[in-house]
Amino acid sequence: MPVAPHLSIDRGIVLAEGSTVSVTVLSDHGGVVSGDGQESIALHKDDRVVVSASKFVTRLVRFQEVDYFYRNLVKLMDQNPSAGAGS
């Protein structure tokens, strides 16, 4: 899910376990695929991207409080002058 979904034209969806998503570029002007934090990859007509869940599982350890990330994110967003802080 994006950090700022209000800036996105699409919303996240929930799929059944084992689902696969396939997207094919149909336009002549191509497209771009970008994974979170990775470099974008140019796509051309008839290129196809297939996405499915990995067979690998990641276990994470939390060293901060449960709301640590969101609490700090809100503080940073409050400092953004374009967000209208202080007005």
C-alpha positions as CSV (number, residue, x, y, z in Angstrom):
1,M,0.0,0.0,0.0
2,P,1.3,3.5,-0.8
3,V,2.2,5.8,2.1
4,A,0.1,8.6,0.5
5,P,-2.8,6.7,-1.2
6,H,-4.7,10.0,-1.8
7,L,-2.0,10.8,-4.4
8,S,-2.6,7.5,-6.2
9,I,-5.2,6.9,-8.9
10,D,-5.8,3.4,-7.8
11,R,-6.4,1.7,-4.4
12,G,-5.0,-1.5,-3.0
13,I,-7.0,-4.7,-3.4
14,V,-7.0,-7.9,-1.4
15,L,-6.7,-11.2,-3.4
16,A,-7.3,-14.8,-2.5
17,E,-4.3,-16.8,-1.4
18,G,-2.5,-18.2,-4.4
19,S,-3.8,-15.5,-6.8
20,T,-1.7,-14.3,-9.7
21,V,-2.0,-10.8,-11.3
22,S,-0.9,-10.4,-15.0
23,V,-0.7,-7.0,-16.7
24,T,0.0,-6.7,-20.5
25,V,1.0,-3.4,-22.1
26,L,-1.4,-2.8,-25.0
27,S,-0.5,0.8,-26.0
28,D,2.1,1.7,-28.5
29,H,3.7,4.3,-26.2
30,G,4.6,1.6,-23.6
31,G,4.6,2.0,-19.8
32,V,6.8,1.7,-16.7
33,V,6.8,-0.7,-13.8
34,S,8.2,0.3,-10.4
35,G,8.5,-1.7,-7.3
36,D,8.7,-0.1,-3.9
37,G,12.1,1.7,-3.7
38,Q,13.4,0.0,-6.8
39,E,14.5,1.6,-10.2
40,S,11.7,1.8,-12.8
41,I,11.8,-0.5,-15.7
42,A,10.5,0.6,-19.1
43,L,7.8,-1.6,-20.7
44,H,7.0,-1.8,-24.4
45,K,3.9,-2.9,-26.3
46,D,3.1,-6.6,-25.6
47,D,5.4,-6.8,-22.5
48,R,3.7,-8.6,-19.7
49,V,4.3,-8.4,-15.9
50,V,3.1,-11.3,-13.8
51,V,3.0,-10.9,-10.0
52,S,2.4,-13.6,-7.4
53,A,3.2,-14.2,-3.7
54,S,6.7,-15.5,-2.9
55,K,7.1,-18.9,-1.4
56,F,9.5,-17.3,1.1
57,V,8.3,-15.8,4.4
58,T,9.9,-12.9,6.2
59,R,9.8,-12.6,9.9
60,L,10.4,-9.1,11.3
61,V,11.4,-8.0,14.8
62,R,9.9,-4.7,16.1
63,F,12.3,-2.7,18.3
64,Q,9.9,0.3,18.7
65,E,6.4,0.8,19.9
66,V,3.6,-0.4,17.5
67,D,2.7,3.1,16.3
68,Y,6.3,4.3,16.0
69,F,6.3,4.5,12.2
70,Y,3.0,6.3,11.8
71,R,3.6,8.6,14.7
72,N,6.9,9.8,13.1
73,L,5.3,10.0,9.6
74,V,2.6,12.3,10.9
75,K,5.3,14.5,12.6
76,L,7.1,14.7,9.2
77,M,4.0,15.5,7.3
78,D,3.1,18.2,9.8
79,Q,6.4,19.9,8.9
80,N,5.6,19.9,5.1
81,P,4.8,23.5,4.1
82,S,2.7,22.4,1.2
83,A,0.4,20.5,3.6
84,G,-0.8,23.8,5.1
85,A,0.8,23.4,8.5
86,G,0.6,26.5,10.6
87,S,-2.2,28.0,8.6
